[in-house]
Amino acid sequence: LIDEESLIVPSETDIDTLFELAMRGNVNGIKKMLDDLEESDHSLKPFTIKVRKLADNFQVKQIREYIKDFQAKKI
């Protein structure tokens, strides 16, 4: 189980980009971005694994809701 409080999330810009991709239903774009995020920062792996699991099942609405939580926390 991933502890949401200690979870390291991408930058606000990356979160917004992921949200935009999810709004458009662009699952391939989301997966590509997750690959890039994992490559650039290994500490993001728990976050990317969670989002990738949703993307693999085409659960775009759940991705949006999950990411929206992180957008709300940064305000």
Secondary structure, DSSP 4 states (H G I P E B T S, - for coil): ---TTT-----HHHHHHHHHHHHTT-HHHHHHHHHHHHHH-GGGHHHHHHHHHHHHTT-HHHHHHHHHHHHHHH-
